[in-house]
Amino acid sequence: MIDAKNWLWDDIIYAEVAPPGVLSGPDTQNYPAQDDDRAASLYWGNFSSMTEETSITGSGGVLGKRKIGKKKSNNAKKKMKVFQGAGEKVKYDRKMKKLFRKRAKEYNSDDDDDDNAADKSFPNKNHGTYSERNGYGTRKLGADKLDEEPELSEGEDDDEDIEVLPAVTRFAEGCRAFRVAFKSIIKKSALDDVLGPILSGQKKLVAQKLAEEESEKKLRGEAKKEKLLIGEKGHIKPSNYLDSHEKFLIGVATKGVVKLFNAVSKAQSAQKGLNPASSKDEKVIKKRRKEAFFSALGTRAASSSDTSAKVVASGERMGSEPPSWAPLHDNYMLTSCKLKDWDKMQETPEDEDVGKSSHGSSSDDD
Amino acid sequence: MARFRDKKRKVFVKPIVQKKLGAVDHVTGDKIPKSFVFSRGKLPGPLRQLQMDLRKLMLPFTALNLKEKKRNSLKDFLNVAGPMGVTHFLMLSKTDASPYMKVARTPQGPTLTFKINKYSLASDVAQSQLRPRCPKDLFKNPPLIVLSGFGTGEQHLKLTTIMFQNIFPAIDVNTVKLSSCQRIVLLNYNKDTKLIDFRHYSIRLQPVGVSRRIRKFVQNHQIPDLRNLQDVSDFVTRAGYGSESEVDEEAATVTLVSNLGRTNKASSKSAVRLQEIGPRMTLQLVRVEEGLCTGGVIFSEYGYGAEKKLDKREDSQIEDSDHEEDEDDSDNADEMEEDTENGNDD
């Protein structure tokens, strides 16, 4: 007979083949943590066996086809099992089968209610999972939990809903458990110092490296400071108040400026009335300039030794009187250039230097 | 036109008309001296500031934004200086001992090497003052120069005075406008310590004989507070206490030729008030050379003659110094020598 019941029946029988607890699957983490470890291992054992079976039968589109295929193989194996007598012989009635199926479904469900509801009509993949679930359900029963069955089987009328709910709660429970575990790990790692949750051996290495870096930084900082100090050498910040020396210097500068301005006012006020355009006035201007120049030279020779300001006449040189400064001589540098010319300059130490005329000669000095 | 949108939107920029600085002074007919201020080698922070301050000091006849690269040698500067009419170089450099400043006349002129014992930046000076003063067009005109204490008659001192006088353009007494004389550079030589004080001041004219309040009122156009006074005459005739610097004004009074602004009228007495701006340096003349960083040594502070210098130069040409050594082996030699000299003396 080929119907669902038989198929499940055969399934269940086949499930007994693998001894409990042998096969531990690698994918335990995908599934919510079960209270019963043994049940989990049994589930896994069944999983591997189930995969084998499905591969043997090939891809079956419709449940019916697979049933047929399975039936064949199961028939052959059924006899073998009976003869070998390995494992317990447990007889399951219809209710039990349903229970197994339900449990398998719960176990495999990923919290998707829709999938659970429309399970049977789905193509290949889901069928595979469906069969797996059944297998798991049987496995669990194959263990020592026969007591639970009647309880669960009672509330089986509303299949999908009740199946889903416990699945969801189980998943939620698993999540909660996982969360608790994760939190405890994090707490532990937070207690570690800066280095974090790492192995103690590496901790030492990292600590060493940090210490090295710190010492390097210190060295660099000191080197930088030294460099800065060298750069700042000679740089002083002036004080807020006026030093006596500063006051003296300001006084000297002021005297120079005053001299200059007085000379300017003298020269310019005399010129005020004259118009430079007219030729007649120009002669007067020229004359006045000459006089001013000579007088300036004369006064400079007698002026105080401290200050010398740069006041320049317009650069005309009058040849009648030999100027006191050697480069102003007409025959400067034309005669043999001996040191005695320098001596001549020394005779008039307090001279105000008549700057501009020297300009041409300084280039000759080279 | 989304496709051809050019990323650089060309904004209309009004061309800046720059006043061309003539090469020749109109009045005297002489060439206006121009200068380059640059550094030899990489300078630390404060010295770079000092270089900037010196550039501002030499305005307007200097290159304010002169860009120098590490690979530029003295020859490069010389090549540029010729066509541009630059007559003087001011070079800053640094060794472990102290910073140095060289003043040289191009193209073959003498070089004066000064050791900068102490210096303060313009920003330091401004911070130390209560009311720092920098009017807008302070640097539009060249400064005056005052040399003091150089009259002892020694050769190198004379050369120093000539050099510094020639760095700044001449002033014609007859035609100069007093409003254009706004800055002054002071070089004061101290015989005992052989140190030269370098200062930079701004000139301000204030009318004498006018009480402070009235002067401020006229200058600032701020209406005074007459709440507590009975009569305007109180405001005018009230004797306010003078500041400490006003005592010296007697010696500093000048009679102006022309009007300078509202406050300083012609033919009335005005006082000259100086306020320090700009860098402050204490220099020591270390060496005078004939050529531009080369040539025979005319004067050397530490007594090393010309012959010794020649010997040392050959030895130290191989060594590397802080400065780039493109084609200035002799210059490097100078620097090395200075180090050794200073090392010996210290």
Interface residues (C-beta under 8 A of the other chain):
Chain A: K227 L228 I230 G231 E232 K233 G234 H235 I236 K237 P238 S239 N240 E246 L249 I250 G251 V252 A253 T254 K255 G256 V257 V258 L260 F261 N262 A263 V264 S265 A267 Q268 S269 Q271 K272 R289 A292 S305 D306 T307 S308 A309 K310 V311 V312 A313 S314 G315 W342 M345 Q346 P349 E350 D351 D353 G355 K356 S358 H359 G360 S362 S363 D365 D366
Chain B: V27 T28 G29 D30 K31 P44 G45 P46 L47 D96 S98 P99 R105 Q108 G109 P110 I116 N117 K118 Y119 S120 L121 D124 V125 Q127 S128 Q129 L144 I145 V146 L147 S148 G149 F150 G151 T152 G153 Q155 K158 T161 I162 M163 Q165 N166 A170 I171 D172 V173 N174 T175 V176 L178 C181 I184 L186 N188 D197 R199 Y201 I203 D248 A251 A252 T253 V254 T255 L256 V257 S258 V272 L274 E276 R280 E290 G291
